[in-house]
Amino acid sequence: MFGKKNIDKLIENIDRYFDLLDQSVLVFKDGVRNYLYSNKNEFNDNLMKMSSLEGEIDVLRREIENALYTQTALVRARGDIMRLFEKTRSITDLLYDSLFQFEIETPYIPAELNSEFMKLTEFSTLAVEAVIPAAKSYFRDPETVPDKIGRAYFYEKEAVRYSQTIKRTVFHNMTSLKLSEKFHLRYFALHIENLSKAAEKVADQLAVMAIRRTM
């Protein structure tokens, strides 16, 4: 009885963890938009919210990791689950670090690139959003995981495509920019693109875990 109660509490915390990650994705997307369109007050609100969420996620992740070591029912899957949280930590770190880099470095982004940066942000965050329900499903309905992660791979490819478009435009067409400004734009495009690549790694991990769980 106590074992089941503890497992239920652990899964409840895992659900909460991924809900917080989902909120962070929304804050990041809104933060990039507010930076691009010079909504300073709203952008500062995004930074504060992201900082608060990052703290909550960090505390909850440690609680989940500690609980995993006491749950004998999950002993076979413990290593895989720990690797899953390791890879999702890369996503939360990127969301936090990338948004704060906008505030720290204040990159100059020409207005004609706003639309492309928003498309890149949209597809990168969609890749993350695709793996969140898949990760939740692993603990309740692992058979559905492969179907849910398929979108992450599609969105990752689209994010890479838009990132390359931005880089090509910057280096081939924007002759008025200084080389340092071009490198800066490439750097920020790469950071946003890397969110989708981090999501792809989570999808890969979930695919392996789903196969093992259903064997």
VMD Tcl script that draws the C-alpha trace (Angstrom):
set ca {
  {0.00 0.00 0.00}
  {2.74 2.44 0.99}
  {4.75 1.49 -2.11}
  {1.85 2.34 -4.41}
  {1.25 5.60 -2.56}
  {4.89 6.58 -3.01}
  {4.85 5.66 -6.70}
  {1.68 7.73 -7.24}
  {3.33 10.69 -5.51}
  {6.44 10.31 -7.67}
  {4.41 10.23 -10.89}
  {2.42 13.25 -9.67}
  {5.71 15.12 -9.19}
  {6.92 14.03 -12.62}
  {3.72 15.38 -14.17}
  {4.23 18.64 -12.29}
  {7.83 18.80 -13.49}
  {6.80 18.53 -17.14}
  {3.98 21.04 -16.62}
  {6.56 23.53 -15.35}
  {8.77 22.79 -18.34}
  {5.79 23.46 -20.61}
  {5.22 26.81 -18.88}
  {8.90 27.67 -19.35}
  {8.59 27.04 -23.08}
  {5.66 29.47 -23.29}
  {7.56 32.11 -21.31}
  {10.61 31.70 -23.54}
  {8.55 32.08 -26.71}
  {6.81 35.16 -25.34}
  {10.14 36.55 -24.15}
  {11.76 36.29 -27.57}
  {8.74 37.99 -29.13}
  {8.83 40.81 -26.59}
  {12.56 41.32 -27.12}
  {12.21 41.44 -30.90}
  {9.39 43.97 -30.76}
  {10.96 46.08 -27.99}
  {8.32 45.40 -25.34}
  {10.76 46.06 -22.49}
  {8.41 45.81 -19.52}
  {6.87 42.59 -20.77}
  {10.32 41.18 -21.54}
  {11.47 41.94 -17.98}
  {8.37 40.15 -16.70}
  {9.35 37.15 -18.83}
  {12.82 37.13 -17.28}
  {11.39 37.18 -13.76}
  {8.92 34.41 -14.55}
  {11.61 32.29 -16.20}
  {13.87 32.68 -13.17}
  {11.05 31.61 -10.84}
  {10.16 28.59 -12.98}
  {13.80 27.53 -13.29}
  {14.08 27.52 -9.50}
  {10.91 25.45 -9.09}
  {12.01 22.97 -11.74}
  {15.43 22.55 -10.15}
  {13.97 21.83 -6.69}
  {11.39 19.40 -8.09}
  {13.95 17.58 -10.23}
  {16.16 16.95 -7.19}
  {13.14 15.69 -5.25}
  {12.24 13.31 -8.09}
  {15.81 12.04 -8.45}
  {16.05 11.38 -4.71}
  {12.72 9.53 -4.75}
  {13.86 7.30 -7.62}
  {16.51 5.75 -5.40}
  {13.91 4.63 -2.87}
  {11.44 3.09 -5.34}
  {12.35 -0.56 -5.78}
  {9.47 -0.97 -8.25}
  {11.36 1.27 -10.69}
  {14.80 -0.22 -10.17}
  {15.02 -1.65 -13.70}
  {14.05 1.66 -15.31}
  {15.92 3.93 -12.89}
  {18.94 4.46 -15.12}
  {16.79 5.33 -18.14}
  {14.64 7.73 -16.12}
  {17.72 9.47 -14.74}
  {19.07 9.86 -18.29}
  {15.71 11.27 -19.36}
  {15.87 13.93 -16.65}
  {19.48 14.67 -17.54}
  {18.43 15.41 -21.11}
  {15.40 17.47 -20.08}
  {17.72 19.48 -17.85}
  {19.57 20.52 -21.01}
  {16.29 21.97 -22.29}
  {15.56 23.92 -19.11}
  {19.13 25.24 -19.04}
  {18.86 26.38 -22.66}
  {15.51 28.08 -22.08}
  {16.87 29.97 -19.09}
  {20.33 30.79 -20.45}
  {19.17 31.77 -23.93}
  {16.50 34.16 -22.70}
  {18.86 35.84 -20.26}
  {21.51 36.16 -22.97}
  {19.13 38.49 -24.81}
  {19.07 40.70 -21.72}
  {22.82 40.49 -21.06}
  {24.14 40.91 -24.62}
  {21.24 42.94 -26.10}
  {21.86 41.79 -29.70}
  {20.88 44.11 -32.52}
  {18.34 42.24 -34.62}
  {17.19 44.07 -37.76}
  {13.41 44.34 -37.96}
  {13.35 42.46 -41.28}
  {14.59 39.38 -39.42}
  {11.90 39.46 -36.72}
  {9.57 37.17 -38.63}
  {12.31 34.61 -39.32}
  {13.47 34.61 -35.71}
  {9.91 34.08 -34.54}
  {9.45 31.16 -36.96}
  {12.69 29.64 -35.71}
  {11.53 30.10 -32.11}
  {8.13 28.64 -32.93}
  {9.52 25.44 -34.45}
  {12.18 24.96 -31.76}
  {9.63 25.32 -28.98}
  {7.16 23.07 -30.82}
  {9.84 20.36 -30.79}
  {10.06 20.70 -27.02}
  {6.29 20.80 -26.64}
  {6.06 17.56 -28.64}
  {8.20 15.55 -26.23}
  {6.45 16.73 -23.04}
  {3.24 14.64 -23.45}
  {5.38 11.74 -24.67}
  {7.48 11.88 -21.50}
  {4.34 11.95 -19.36}
  {2.87 9.01 -21.26}
  {5.93 6.85 -20.62}
  {4.89 6.44 -16.99}
  {1.27 5.53 -17.73}
  {0.88 4.38 -21.33}
  {4.30 3.65 -22.89}
  {2.77 2.15 -26.03}
  {1.72 5.64 -27.14}
  {5.20 7.18 -26.84}
  {6.46 6.41 -30.40}
  {3.44 8.10 -31.98}
  {3.87 11.22 -29.85}
  {7.58 11.78 -30.42}
  {7.28 11.76 -34.22}
  {6.38 15.45 -34.28}
  {9.57 16.38 -32.43}
  {11.73 15.11 -35.29}
  {9.69 17.06 -37.84}
  {9.86 20.30 -35.87}
  {13.61 19.89 -35.29}
  {14.20 19.71 -39.05}
  {12.07 22.82 -39.58}
  {13.96 24.69 -36.86}
  {17.28 23.83 -38.50}
  {15.92 25.00 -41.85}
  {14.85 28.39 -40.48}
  {18.11 28.79 -38.58}
  {20.06 28.18 -41.80}
  {17.85 30.67 -43.63}
  {18.64 33.34 -41.03}
  {22.38 32.66 -41.20}
  {22.39 32.65 -44.99}
  {20.43 35.92 -45.12}
  {22.72 37.57 -42.59}
  {25.99 36.58 -44.25}
  {24.92 36.78 -47.91}
  {22.45 39.64 -48.09}
  {22.89 42.02 -45.16}
  {26.00 43.84 -46.34}
  {25.39 46.85 -44.09}
  {25.97 44.80 -40.94}
  {29.37 44.61 -39.31}
  {30.98 41.18 -39.21}
  {30.67 41.20 -35.39}
  {26.92 41.84 -35.73}
  {26.60 38.96 -38.17}
  {28.39 36.63 -35.77}
  {26.11 37.81 -32.97}
  {22.99 37.03 -34.99}
  {24.38 33.60 -35.95}
  {25.08 32.92 -32.26}
  {21.52 33.71 -31.18}
  {19.99 31.73 -34.05}
  {22.15 28.77 -33.05}
  {21.06 29.00 -29.40}
  {17.39 28.91 -30.36}
  {18.01 26.09 -32.85}
  {19.75 24.08 -30.13}
  {16.47 23.88 -28.21}
  {15.07 21.68 -30.97}
  {18.20 19.53 -30.95}
  {17.89 19.08 -27.18}
  {14.26 18.03 -27.71}
  {15.39 15.55 -30.36}
  {17.75 13.94 -27.83}
  {14.88 13.62 -25.36}
  {12.79 11.99 -28.12}
  {15.61 9.53 -28.83}
  {15.83 8.63 -25.14}
  {12.07 8.17 -24.89}
  {12.05 5.91 -27.97}
  {14.60 3.61 -26.32}
  {12.77 3.67 -22.99}
  {9.41 2.87 -24.60}
  {10.85 -0.17 -26.36}
  {12.35 -1.49 -23.12}
  {9.16 -0.83 -21.16}
  {6.98 -2.76 -23.60}
  {9.33 -5.75 -24.03}
}
mol new
graphics top color blue
foreach p $ca { graphics top sphere $p radius 0.5 }
foreach p [lrange $ca 0 end-1] q [lrange $ca 1 end] { graphics top cylinder $p $q radius 0.2 }
display resetview
